[in-house]
Amino acid sequence: MSSSILAGLDLHRALETGKIFVPGTWDSSQIRSSGYDIRVARDLMVLPGEDGRVGRVFREGEFHNAEVLLQPGQSAFFSSEEKLQLGWDLTGTIGAKFALSAKGLLLLTGMIVDPGYGLRRSTSGEWFSPGADRLRFIVANVGPATIVFRPGVDSLAAVQFTKIPTVPEQMRREVRSIGFDSLADSLLSEDRQNDAGLAFFRSVRDLRVNVEDIDARVTKAVSTVEDYDKRLDRIESATNTVVLFGVYLIAVTILGIVVGNFPSWMKAALEGDSVIGKISVIASGAVYAVAAIGGLIAVVVAVIKSRRR
């Protein structure tokens, strides 16, 4: 007998006859053309706390109906709302949903659901379903935005079932999943000495927080340096103004001396007998006057430019 994927009426028939899920735990709205969308359970979950580590643990029967917000860098442990009792002639293949992967959700789980998953052998050798086995999922948000889940409503993964030759009686074995408590303790423990499983994602999140803190400190330091630069510019501008004002006073003083004494110098030169002396006095006075006026103009222009800065 060859293998074939369950689809259409064959898939509906297998679901309705209880060959896949425990009756009452699956929803017809989750059926795909050739598969089934697994929902997030309302119990058997471990959610992260505010610091990204274990915050809330919901064991079987402890229902959480509110939305689950998985922040960037956070991880969680989910179970399927559906309970399995897979027939010996069926196997399942689990796959991530692209819509969630595109948001940055990393799904960690086994890919194969073995025939007989959810069945137990009684002491008399008969196979029965205790109606308790579920699929387990570890998820991590490695994207940039918060991912929201509604327990009991939103899909987490898809599973495709394949019809295979019935497993012979002598080859049948109980297929057990790792217990919830064991997974919660080993993968999501608050004990830093027991960092396993999801420690990498916690470390990445902690590293991101540290980098953001360092970035904030650097930004603050840069802002402080810029503030000091502005203060130094103001001090330099004020100092330059004082220096220029001093030069201005010297120039004005020289000009005053030249203007005040120039008439007497001229008179002395004109009354003297030396023509060269007369010309020298007149020229010197003119040079001093022009230099003083030019210096004064230069000081005024420099002061105006300094204030504009």
C-alpha positions in Angstrom: 0.0 0.0 0.0 1.4 3.4 -1.0 1.4 6.5 1.2 -1.0 9.4 0.5 -1.6 12.8 2.0 -5.0 13.2 3.7 -7.0 15.9 2.0 -10.6 16.9 1.3 -13.2 14.3 2.3 -10.6 11.8 3.6 -9.2 14.4 6.0 -12.7 15.3 7.2 -13.6 11.6 7.7 -10.4 11.0 9.7 -11.1 13.9 11.9 -14.8 13.1 12.5 -14.1 9.5 13.3 -11.5 10.4 16.0 -8.5 9.0 14.2 -6.5 12.2 14.7 -7.8 14.3 17.5 -9.8 13.7 20.7 -13.4 14.7 19.9 -14.3 18.1 21.2 -10.7 19.5 21.1 -10.5 20.3 17.4 -12.4 23.0 15.3 -13.6 22.6 11.7 -12.6 26.2 10.9 -9.0 25.1 11.2 -9.2 22.5 8.5 -7.2 23.3 5.4 -7.5 21.7 2.0 -4.7 19.2 2.8 -3.9 19.9 6.5 -4.9 21.4 9.8 -3.9 24.6 11.6 -2.9 24.0 15.2 -4.1 26.5 17.8 -2.4 27.9 20.8 -3.8 26.3 24.0 -5.3 28.3 26.8 -3.3 26.2 29.4 -0.1 24.3 29.6 2.0 27.4 28.7 4.9 29.3 30.1 4.9 33.0 29.4 7.8 35.4 29.9 7.9 38.0 32.6 8.8 41.7 32.3 12.5 40.8 32.4 12.2 38.3 29.6 12.5 35.3 32.0 9.9 33.1 33.4 6.9 35.1 34.5 3.7 33.0 34.5 3.3 29.2 34.4 -0.2 27.8 33.5 -0.5 24.1 34.1 -3.2 21.9 32.8 -6.6 23.3 33.7 -5.2 26.7 34.6 -6.6 28.7 31.7 -5.2 32.0 30.3 -7.7 33.6 28.0 -6.1 37.0 27.6 -3.9 38.0 24.7 -0.3 36.9 24.9 2.2 39.7 24.0 5.6 38.3 22.9 8.0 41.2 22.8 11.2 41.2 20.7 13.8 38.9 22.2 11.2 37.1 24.4 10.5 33.4 24.3 7.6 31.2 25.5 6.4 27.7 25.7 3.0 26.7 24.2 0.9 23.6 23.8 -1.7 22.7 21.2 -5.4 23.3 22.0 -6.0 20.0 20.1 -5.3 16.7 21.9 -4.0 13.9 19.7 -4.9 10.2 19.4 -3.2 9.4 16.1 -4.1 6.1 14.4 -1.5 3.5 13.6 -2.0 4.1 9.9 -1.4 7.9 10.1 1.7 10.2 10.5 1.9 13.9 10.7 4.4 16.6 9.5 4.5 19.9 11.3 5.4 23.1 9.6 5.6 26.8 10.6 3.1 29.3 9.3 4.8 31.8 7.0 2.6 34.7 8.2 4.2 34.3 11.7 7.7 33.6 10.4 7.5 36.8 8.4 6.9 38.7 11.7 10.1 37.1 13.2 8.6 34.2 15.1 11.0 31.3 15.4 9.2 28.0 16.0 11.1 25.2 17.7 9.3 21.8 17.7 9.6 18.3 16.4 8.7 17.9 12.7 7.2 14.4 12.7 4.2 13.2 14.6 4.6 9.4 14.8 1.8 6.9 14.3 0.1 6.1 17.6 1.0 9.4 19.2 -1.4 9.9 22.2 -2.2 6.2 22.6 -1.4 4.0 25.6 -1.2 0.3 26.1 -3.3 -1.1 29.0 -2.2 -3.9 31.2 -4.3 -6.2 29.2 -2.4 -5.2 26.0 -5.2 -3.1 24.5 -4.5 0.3 23.0 -6.6 3.3 24.3 -6.5 7.1 24.3 -6.2 8.9 27.7 -7.2 12.1 25.7 -4.3 14.1 27.2 -1.4 14.3 24.7 -0.7 17.5 22.9 1.9 19.0 20.6 4.6 21.1 22.3 6.1 24.3 20.9 8.9 26.6 22.0 8.7 30.0 20.3 11.0 33.0 20.2 10.4 36.4 18.8 13.5 37.3 16.9 11.7 40.1 15.0 11.5 43.9 15.6 7.9 44.1 16.7 5.6 42.6 19.3 3.7 39.4 18.2 0.2 38.9 19.6 -1.5 35.5 20.3 -5.1 34.8 21.3 -5.1 31.5 23.2 -7.7 29.0 21.9 -8.2 31.1 18.7 -5.0 31.9 16.8 -3.1 29.3 14.8 0.6 28.6 15.7 1.6 25.9 13.2 0.2 23.7 10.4 0.2 19.9 10.3 -0.3 17.7 7.3 -1.4 14.1 7.8 -0.3 11.2 5.6 -2.0 7.8 5.2 0.6 5.0 5.6 0.6 1.2 5.8 -0.7 0.2 9.3 2.2 -0.3 11.8 2.3 -4.0 12.7 1.3 -5.0 16.2 4.7 -6.3 17.1 6.3 -2.9 16.1 4.0 -0.6 18.0 5.5 1.4 20.9 4.1 4.1 23.1 5.1 7.5 21.8 5.4 9.9 24.8 6.2 13.6 24.7 8.5 15.1 27.3 6.4 16.2 30.3 5.3 19.8 30.7 7.0 20.2 34.0 10.2 18.8 32.7 10.2 21.2 29.8 9.3 24.2 31.9 12.1 23.5 34.3 14.8 22.7 31.8 14.1 25.3 29.1 12.5 28.2 31.0 14.0 28.0 34.5 14.8 31.2 36.4 17.9 29.5 37.7 20.8 31.0 35.8 22.8 27.8 36.6 20.3 25.9 34.5 20.5 28.0 31.4 19.6 25.8 28.5 17.3 25.8 25.6 16.2 29.4 25.4 19.2 30.9 27.2 20.5 32.2 23.9 17.4 34.3 23.2 17.5 35.6 26.8 21.2 36.5 26.3 20.5 38.3 23.0 17.7 40.2 24.6 19.9 41.2 27.6 22.6 42.2 25.2 20.2 44.4 23.3 19.1 46.1 26.5 22.7 46.7 27.4 23.5 48.1 24.0 20.5 50.4 24.2 21.6 51.6 27.6 25.1 52.3 26.3 23.7 54.1 23.3 21.6 56.3 25.6 24.7 57.1 27.7 26.8 57.9 24.6 24.0 60.1 23.3 23.8 61.9 26.7 27.6 62.3 26.7 27.6 63.7 23.2 24.9 66.1 24.2 27.0 67.2 27.2 30.1 67.7 25.0 28.1 69.8 22.5 26.8 71.9 25.4 30.3 72.5 26.6 31.4 73.4 23.1 28.6 76.0 22.9 29.7 77.4 26.3 33.3 77.5 25.1 32.3 79.3 22.0 30.4 81.9 24.0 33.4 82.3 26.3 35.8 82.6 23.3 33.5 85.2 21.7 33.3 87.2 24.9 37.1 87.0 25.3 37.7 88.1 21.7 35.3 91.0 22.3 37.3 92.1 25.4 40.6 91.9 23.4 39.1 93.8 20.5 37.8 96.4 22.9 41.3 96.8 24.4 42.7 97.3 20.9 39.9 99.7 20.2 40.9 101.7 23.3 44.5 101.8 22.3 43.6 102.9 18.8 41.4 105.6 20.1 44.1 106.8 22.5 46.7 107.0 19.7 44.2 108.8 17.5 43.5 111.2 20.3 47.1 111.9 20.9 47.7 112.4 17.2 44.7 114.7 16.8 45.5 116.7 20.0 49.2 117.2 19.2 49.1 117.5 15.5 48.4 121.3 15.4 51.3 122.0 17.7 53.6 119.7 15.7 52.5 121.5 12.5 53.2 124.9 14.1 56.6 123.9 15.3 57.4 122.4 11.9 56.3 125.5 10.0 58.2 127.9 12.3 61.4 125.9 11.9 64.0 126.5 9.2 64.4 122.9 7.9 62.1 122.0 5.0 62.8 118.3 5.5 61.8 118.5 9.1 58.6 120.2 8.2 57.7 117.5 5.7 58.7 114.8 8.1 56.4 116.1 10.9 53.5 116.5 8.5 54.0 113.0 7.0 54.4 111.3 10.4 51.3 113.0 11.8 49.3 112.0 8.7 50.5 108.3 8.9 49.7 108.1 12.6 46.2 109.5 11.9 45.5 107.2 9.0 46.8 104.1 11.0 44.7 105.0 14.0 41.6 105.5 12.0 42.2 102.3 10.0 42.8 100.3 13.2 39.6 101.7 14.7 37.6 100.7 11.6 39.2 97.2 11.7 38.3 96.8 15.4 34.7 97.8 14.8 34.3 95.3 11.8 35.9 92.5 13.9 33.5 93.2 16.8 30.5 93.1 14.4 31.6 89.8 12.9 32.2 88.3 16.4 28.7 89.1 17.5 27.2 87.6 14.4 28.8 84.2 15.2 
